[in-house]
């Protein structure tokens, strides 16, 4: 339970940080499409962070993406 809360908090922090950085970087005045781009980039960064967390903390350290078939 604690690990799940930690991962969720980390992902929320990543989303907020990326969205905040994008809001500062984008020149004003912002249109609706600018907010859409900011949300999309922040979501992409959050999903990438989630993927990296799951790959790094997976039980199997070798062959995360590939599964060996039994020879018949």
Secondary structure, 3 states (H helix, E strand, C coil): CHHHHHHHHHHHHHHHHHHHHHHHHCCCCCCHHHHHHHHHHHHHHHHHHHHHHHHHCCCCCCCCCCCCCCCC
